[in-house]
Amino acid sequence: IPIIIDLKLIALTDDDALDEENAIQFGNQLIDNNMISHVVDKQHRFQNGNLFYRFVSGYDANLTDSLSPSDIDNSNDLSLQLIVKAHKLEQALKAKNLIKDRKHKLKSYKQCFVGKEAVPMIIELQLISISQSATENELNAIKFGNELIQSNIIQHVTADHFFQNAPLFYSFVDGYDTKLALLQLESDDPEDAKVDEQETEMDRNAMKELIAKAQKLEQVLQSRKMIKDRTFKMQLRSYKQCFVGSDVIPIIIELELVKVSEEQSHNEIHAILFANRLIQHNIIQHVTKEHQTLENEYFYKFLPGYDVMVDRSGPQQDLKLVRSAQVLEKKLEEKGLLKDRMYHLKKYKRCFVGKEAVEVIIELKLIPVASDEAENELQAIRFGNALIQHGIIHHVKKEHVFENDHIFYEFFAGYDEVLKNAKMSQNTDESAMMADSESNAMSMAESKPMKTNPYAANAAVFVDSK
């Protein structure tokens, strides 16, 4: 307390008692901001007594007062590097099976790691500056851990502790590597643009470019036989035509699907961000849909029909698709497949099942039908996704693209208004053409010289009335 007063860390007055009270308030501010804490009971407030307090390790991780202007300008790069380092730490911990479900006092905590085990890993991976002093390395590793906490990359499982070299449980925040959107990066590369989770539409040209890049990536993965049937050993379950998350990162960089620089760590995070955009725009997905971001060891697949958005060829194509949708809707209704359904005690009105719709699409020949059943199924799925992309049908909770599965979809109300508008427009155009034709005929008749004959007057009356 006298040092706080001596350093003038508070506004001083002529009243010693008031200064002491303000110094105590300052001490409690440090506690409230997790900068200092009581050595035993973290619930203790700051007091002018014989109580022990200590500074929380890493409390100054976000200190920027001493940074030069150029350092501040490069703060986004520092954040990028921190995410890359966190990703490396996460993968290393997983490789050594240090991220797993754990128990403490009969309570389970899913997919967490121990701070004491992470500290040597941070040092081993050289995620910090390494010195000859083991104590200094440990301290820097703890500060690094607290940087991850303050950047919302990792967290204590009950949010009760900062990062410590102790048997405490921590977990990675789900989707921490997609938080680049929050950094508001300034870049001329469209792949670095912010991805808003509430985004529902994307500029058509940018979407075409994204899909074209996805097609290029898929072709290379296919040519190198990285897309194939795989078995997840821990579950003894097979997944068809999928790839491993870690396989795509170097290929994305190799194909320059993102802006490539000399800094490999930047390239990696840009590639991860690009892959996550593919997930967010329903181009690729985790095989069991459990993960919304790209993870190294998990399996992912390209969604059938993801490229339908580049196949549109103007208004006439839209009208043709709407007419096909009307045929499909009518057939589903005739077969009793368009009806109210229940799922998890919730009722969904007038919906149909994707798996049943695929059969009807093939039956109605709304797609080019081949002798290969698998090809027909793929084309039907593409057709269903075209209906989704054109705003004709949607998943009842808007969580899925069109799939050959027991998933509910419904038609958008009024999706066929475009046909009515087109018909009205056509009628208007025909009326206008008739009016123009009649006007031209009258003009020609008026300009044509009439012969003198007994019927001249009647002829003029006829022309005028016409």
Disulfide bonds with the S-S distance in Angstrom:
none
